[in-house]
Amino acid sequence: MRLRAPEAGELPALQTLEAAARRRYTTWPDLAFVAARPPIARERLAVGTVWVAEHAGRTAGFILLQPQDDQLYIANISVMPEAGGRGVGGALLAQALSHARALGAEALTLTTFQAPPWNGPWFRRHGYTPMPEEHMGPALRATLERQIITVAPATREVLWRRVGDLLHLPTDP
């Protein structure tokens, strides 16, 4: 597996990858609407830190990170369906950890759906836990406010891992 920064002109391909990764939501009737959403905006990819994973010589996934409130927010992590279960997501999380440490961030944070196995349960297997509300800063709260406009708050959760606690991330099963 190779992790790298995106190449010039690669953002449209990452948008396509993210849309392909979201197709799995069609198997969850309550969340099927996620698969029909437009791809992640190029502007979001351009303003964050993106790491691309290559597996078997092909682009297999990416992670988008954004600084928020002295923490590093995982704004998106997408893996091509055919690369699932091969450690791509775990490698991207490990890269996020390394980047968070380099920045001196307090924690990695994210918002995700509670139910599908590739969302909340997957992150929890990688050591993420519910974030105590008192640690949520204004930028993360603003992110949540934007999300609840289109997504039922009861389906979501905020997870985190303190950078100092991240000594080992498991590989994907």
Rosetta blueprint (number, residue, H / E / L):
1 M L
2 R E
3 L E
4 R E
5 A L
6 P L
7 E L
8 A L
9 G L
10 E L
11 L H
12 P H
13 A H
14 L H
15 Q H
16 T H
17 L H
18 E H
19 A H
20 A H
21 A H
22 R H
23 R H
24 R H
25 Y H
26 T H
27 T H
28 W L
29 P H
30 D H
31 L H
32 A H
33 F H
34 V H
35 A H
36 A H
37 R L
38 P L
39 P L
40 I L
41 A L
42 R H
43 E H
44 R H
45 L H
46 A H
47 V H
48 G L
49 T E
50 V E
51 W E
52 V E
53 A E
54 E E
55 H E
56 A L
57 G L
58 R E
59 T E
60 A E
61 G E
62 F E
63 I E
64 L E
65 L E
66 Q E
67 P E
68 Q E
69 D L
70 D L
71 Q E
72 L E
73 Y E
74 I E
75 A E
76 N E
77 I E
78 S E
79 V E
80 M L
81 P H
82 E H
83 A H
84 G L
85 G L
86 R L
87 G L
88 V H
89 G H
90 G H
91 A H
92 L H
93 L H
94 A H
95 Q H
96 A H
97 L H
98 S H
99 H H
100 A H
101 R H
102 A H
103 L H
104 G L
105 A L
106 E L
107 A E
108 L E
109 T E
110 L E
111 T E
112 T E
113 F E
114 Q L
115 A L
116 P L
117 P L
118 W L
119 N L
120 G H
121 P H
122 W H
123 F H
124 R H
125 R H
126 H L
127 G L
128 Y L
129 T E
130 P E
131 M L
132 P L
133 E H
134 E H
135 H H
136 M L
137 G L
138 P H
139 A H
140 L H
141 R H
142 A H
143 T H
144 L H
145 E H
146 R H
147 Q H
148 I L
149 I L
150 T L
151 V L
152 A L
153 P H
154 A H
155 T H
156 R E
157 E E
158 V E
159 L E
160 W E
161 R E
162 R E
163 V H
164 G H
165 D H
166 L L
167 L L
168 H L
169 L L
170 P L
171 T L
172 D L
173 P L
